[in-house]
Amino acid sequence: MRIVVGLSGGVDSAVAAKLLVNQGHEVIGVFMRNWEEGGPECTAIEDALEAEKVAKNLGIEFHMVNFAKEYWDHVFEYFLKENKAGRTPNPDILCNKFVKFDAFLKEAKKMKAEKIAMGHYADVSEEGGIFRLEIPADKEKDQTYFLHALNQEQLSHALFPLAELQKSEVRDIAREAGFLNAEKKDSTGICFIGERNYSEFLQKYVKKDPGKIRDHGTQKVIGDHIGLSFYTIGQRKELGIGGVKGFDEAPWFVVRKDGASNELIVSQNETLLDSTELESQNFNWIVGAPPSEKFEALGKIRYRDNGEMCDVIVEGKRVKVTFRKPVRAITAGQSIVLYDNDVCLGGGEII
């Protein structure tokens, strides 16, 4: 097949391309530039050079495409809107939906490609024309949480060559191939923030709206915040309220954001972050529909989450989830993703 591979400059996509070349496919490497503003933490230029070196090593055609406009329109503007509303969005999910498996897929079709491939740790199976998103062999690297918004059309064209490999095996293959990025660290965060302080970055785009910080238990005002947009549920750092007179020398946690009063509610009682219920909207069912109106599943409220069993009730476009055990820091704007064993059923935004 003719397959277009998203070469990111990292070791995972490099090995994905090599595996496809080894299988005899006609492989084209494409680097996506999704962010224009750059900055010291955004390594797009270095990553593009790494991607090109991999393509040369493999002897495959290489192109660079600029999806900065698509990224801004479909990912970053939504990211800003949600933050301004006091929610905490996950732009990686939207990037997969609108850029990597939409704009990129359209570009690949222009190249007459039959499939696109990525270095994600995930798997796709097909039975009777229905495509399922599944957890990969390396469960520690599982990225299905970020892919839950994909649809049947997108999955029908998607390949994940690393599905059966452990990360250690991927690095071994890269070393044997002589890839210079074989030891490259995994990227963390999103390019437009990188390793920067999240709050400091956001202040470039979102106006400060100062208010009071109030203790949940005593209702005492114990400090000031710079704007609810700059905090998230469960946050314990960068609160600026250490050593409050009359309180224990213990960490403080954000337990609620009160938009009506513009107050940040905090507590030293971490158990206040535990809850068992949530509602979700804009739910995407990967196979097109839920298993039934009521069913049980494993629910994850964040990446790197082992998940908890839950009872699910589908009410139109809204989904109610009740966990069997309390989960920590359910956060509006993040996603709840549901699983039936190794199959990702889909997910939606927590409200």
C-alpha positions in Angstrom: 0.0 0.0 0.0 0.9 3.6 -0.3 1.0 4.9 3.3 1.7 8.4 4.6 3.4 8.4 8.0 3.3 11.3 10.4 7.0 11.8 11.2 7.2 13.9 14.4 11.0 13.8 14.9 10.5 11.3 17.7 11.6 7.7 18.0 8.1 6.3 17.9 7.0 7.7 14.5 10.5 6.8 13.1 10.1 3.2 14.1 6.5 3.1 12.8 7.9 4.2 9.4 10.7 1.7 9.4 8.3 -1.2 10.2 6.1 -0.2 7.3 9.1 0.0 4.9 10.2 -3.4 6.1 6.8 -4.8 5.2 7.2 -3.6 1.7 4.8 -0.7 1.6 5.4 2.5 -0.3 6.0 4.9 2.6 5.9 8.7 2.4 7.1 10.7 5.5 5.3 13.9 6.4 6.2 16.4 9.2 3.3 18.5 10.5 4.0 22.0 11.7 1.1 22.9 13.9 2.3 26.0 15.8 3.9 29.1 14.5 4.9 31.2 17.5 7.8 29.0 18.5 9.7 30.0 21.6 12.6 28.2 23.3 10.4 25.3 24.6 8.8 24.6 21.2 11.2 22.4 19.3 9.4 22.3 15.9 12.5 23.2 13.8 14.7 20.6 15.5 11.9 18.0 15.3 11.5 18.7 11.5 15.2 18.2 11.0 15.1 14.9 12.9 12.1 13.7 10.9 14.0 14.5 7.6 17.0 12.6 8.8 14.8 9.5 9.5 13.3 9.8 6.0 16.8 9.9 4.5 17.9 7.0 6.5 14.9 5.0 5.2 15.2 6.3 1.7 11.6 7.5 1.6 10.0 10.6 0.2 9.7 13.4 2.7 7.4 16.5 2.9 6.6 19.2 5.4 3.1 20.6 5.8 1.8 23.6 7.7 -1.4 23.0 9.7 -0.9 26.1 11.9 -4.2 27.6 10.8 -6.2 24.4 11.3 -4.6 24.0 14.7 -5.4 27.6 15.7 -9.0 27.5 14.4 -10.0 24.0 15.8 -7.7 23.5 18.8 -6.2 26.6 20.2 -9.2 28.9 20.0 -11.3 26.3 21.7 -8.5 25.8 24.3 -8.7 29.6 25.1 -12.5 29.7 25.1 -12.7 26.8 27.6 -10.0 28.4 29.8 -11.8 31.7 29.8 -15.0 29.8 31.0 -13.1 28.4 33.9 -12.8 24.9 32.5 -9.6 22.8 31.8 -9.6 21.5 28.2 -7.3 18.9 26.7 -6.0 20.2 23.4 -4.3 16.9 22.5 -7.7 15.3 22.0 -8.8 18.0 19.6 -5.4 17.9 17.8 -5.9 14.2 17.0 -9.5 14.8 15.9 -9.1 17.9 13.7 -5.4 17.9 12.7 -3.6 14.5 12.8 -6.6 12.4 11.6 -8.5 15.1 9.6 -6.3 17.7 7.9 -3.4 15.2 7.7 -5.7 12.5 6.3 -7.0 14.9 3.6 -3.4 15.7 2.7 -2.6 12.0 2.5 -5.5 11.4 0.2 -4.2 14.1 -2.1 -1.0 12.0 -2.3 -3.2 9.0 -3.3 -2.4 7.2 0.0 -4.6 4.3 1.1 -3.7 4.7 4.8 -2.1 7.0 7.3 0.1 5.8 10.1 1.2 7.4 13.4 3.6 6.5 16.2 0.8 6.4 18.7 0.5 3.4 21.1 -2.9 2.1 20.1 -4.5 -0.5 17.9 -7.3 -0.8 15.4 -9.3 -3.9 14.6 -12.0 -4.4 12.0 -14.9 -6.9 11.9 -17.8 -6.7 9.5 -16.8 -3.2 8.4 -16.8 -1.9 12.0 -13.5 -0.4 13.2 -12.6 -0.6 16.9 -10.0 1.4 18.8 -8.1 -0.9 21.2 -5.5 -0.7 23.9 -1.9 -1.7 22.7 0.4 -4.3 24.0 2.3 -1.6 26.0 -0.4 -0.6 28.4 2.0 1.9 30.2 2.2 3.9 26.9 -1.5 3.5 25.9 -2.7 6.6 24.1 -6.3 5.6 23.3 -7.5 8.2 25.8 -6.3 10.9 23.4 -7.8 9.1 20.4 -11.3 8.6 21.7 -12.8 11.4 19.6 -12.0 9.6 16.3 -14.8 8.3 14.1 -15.2 5.3 11.8 -14.0 7.1 8.7 -10.8 8.2 10.4 -10.1 4.8 12.0 -10.7 3.0 8.6 -7.7 4.8 7.2 -5.5 4.6 10.4 -2.6 2.3 11.1 -0.7 2.1 14.4 2.4 0.0 13.6 3.6 0.0 17.3 0.5 -1.7 18.5 2.2 -5.0 19.5 5.5 -3.5 20.7 6.8 -2.4 24.1 8.6 1.0 24.3 11.9 -0.8 25.1 11.5 -2.8 21.8 10.8 0.4 19.9 14.1 1.9 21.1 16.0 -1.3 20.3 14.7 -1.2 16.7 15.7 2.5 16.5 19.2 1.7 17.7 19.6 -1.1 15.2 18.4 1.2 12.4 21.0 3.8 13.4 18.3 6.5 14.1 20.0 9.4 15.9 16.7 9.9 17.9 16.8 6.4 19.4 17.5 7.8 22.9 15.4 10.9 22.5 13.2 11.6 25.5 9.5 11.3 25.1 7.8 14.7 24.6 5.7 16.0 27.4 2.9 18.5 27.2 1.8 20.3 24.1 4.1 22.2 21.8 2.7 25.7 22.4 3.3 25.3 26.2 6.2 22.8 26.3 8.0 22.9 29.7 6.8 26.4 30.5 4.7 27.3 33.5 1.0 26.7 32.3 -0.3 29.8 34.1 2.4 32.1 32.8 1.8 30.9 29.2 -2.0 31.4 29.5 -1.6 35.0 30.7 -0.3 35.9 27.2 -3.8 35.2 25.9 -6.3 35.4 28.8 -6.9 38.5 30.9 -6.4 38.3 34.6 -9.6 38.5 36.6 -8.5 38.6 40.3 -10.6 37.4 43.1 -10.5 35.9 46.6 -9.3 32.5 47.7 -11.6 31.0 50.4 -11.1 28.1 52.7 -13.8 25.5 52.1 -14.2 24.5 55.8 -14.0 27.8 57.7 -15.2 30.0 54.8 -12.3 32.4 55.7 -10.7 34.4 52.9 -7.0 33.4 53.0 -5.6 34.9 49.8 -6.1 36.3 46.4 -6.1 34.6 43.0 -5.3 36.1 39.6 -8.2 34.6 37.7 -10.1 31.3 37.8 -8.9 30.4 34.3 -5.3 29.9 35.7 -6.2 27.1 38.1 -7.5 23.6 37.9 -9.2 21.2 40.3 -6.8 19.3 42.4 -4.0 21.8 41.9 -1.6 22.2 44.9 1.3 24.2 43.5 1.5 27.9 42.5 -1.4 28.9 44.8 0.6 31.4 46.9 -1.1 30.5 50.2 1.6 28.6 52.1 1.8 29.2 55.8 -1.6 30.7 56.5 -2.0 31.9 60.1 -4.3 29.7 62.1 -4.0 26.7 59.7 -1.7 23.6 59.7 1.5 23.5 57.7 -0.1 21.2 55.2 -0.6 21.5 51.4 -3.6 23.3 50.0 -5.7 22.0 47.1 -8.1 23.6 44.7 -11.5 21.9 45.3 -13.9 24.1 43.4 -14.0 27.2 41.2 -17.0 29.4 42.0 -17.7 31.4 38.8 -20.6 33.4 40.3 -18.5 34.9 43.1 -15.2 34.6 41.2 -13.7 32.8 44.2 -11.2 30.0 44.3 -12.3 27.4 46.9 -9.4 25.5 48.5 -8.9 23.1 51.3 -6.2 21.1 53.2 -8.7 18.2 53.3 -7.7 16.2 50.2 -10.7 13.9 50.5 -12.9 16.7 49.3 -11.5 16.0 45.8 -13.0 12.5 45.9 -16.4 12.0 44.1 -18.3 9.2 42.3 -20.5 11.0 39.8 -20.1 13.1 36.7 -22.0 14.1 33.6 -20.6 14.4 30.1 -21.6 16.1 26.9 -20.5 15.9 23.2 -20.0 12.2 23.6 -18.3 10.4 20.7 -19.2 6.7 20.4 -16.4 5.2 18.2 -18.6 2.6 16.6 -21.4 5.2 16.1 -23.7 4.3 19.1 -23.4 3.2 22.7 -23.7 -0.5 23.6 -27.1 0.2 25.3 -28.8 3.0 27.2 -27.5 1.5 30.5 -24.3 -0.5 30.9 -21.1 -0.9 32.9 -17.6 0.0 31.8 -14.2 1.1 32.9 -14.0 4.8 33.1 -10.9 7.0 32.9 -11.0 10.7 33.7 -7.4 11.4 32.7 -4.4 10.0 30.8 -2.2 7.8 33.1 -5.3 6.7 34.9 -5.9 3.1 35.6 -9.6 3.7 35.6 -12.5 2.6 37.8 -15.5 0.5 37.0 -18.6 2.6 36.6 -22.3 2.4 35.7 -23.2 4.4 32.6 -26.6 5.9 31.6 -27.0 7.4 28.2 -29.6 10.2 27.9 -29.5 11.6 24.4 -26.3 13.5 23.9 -25.5 13.5 27.6 -24.0 10.6 29.5 -24.1 10.1 33.3 -21.4 8.1 35.0 -21.4 6.7 38.5 -18.1 5.2 39.7 -18.1 2.2 42.0 -15.3 3.7 44.0 -14.5 7.5 44.5 -12.2 9.1 41.9 -10.0 12.1 42.5 -10.4 15.6 41.1 -13.1 15.2 38.4 -12.5 18.3 36.3 -14.9 20.2 34.0 -13.4 20.4 30.5 -11.4 17.2 30.7 -12.7 14.0 29.2 -14.3 10.8 30.5 -13.3 7.9 28.3 -15.0 4.5 28.6 -13.6 1.0 28.0 -15.0 -2.5 27.6 -11.9 -4.6 28.5 -9.4 -3.6 25.8 -11.8 -1.8 23.5 -12.2 2.0 23.8 -15.9 2.7 23.5 -15.5 6.5 23.2 -15.6 9.6 25.4 -16.9 13.1 26.0 -16.3 16.3 27.9 -16.9 16.4 31.6 -19.4 19.2 32.6 
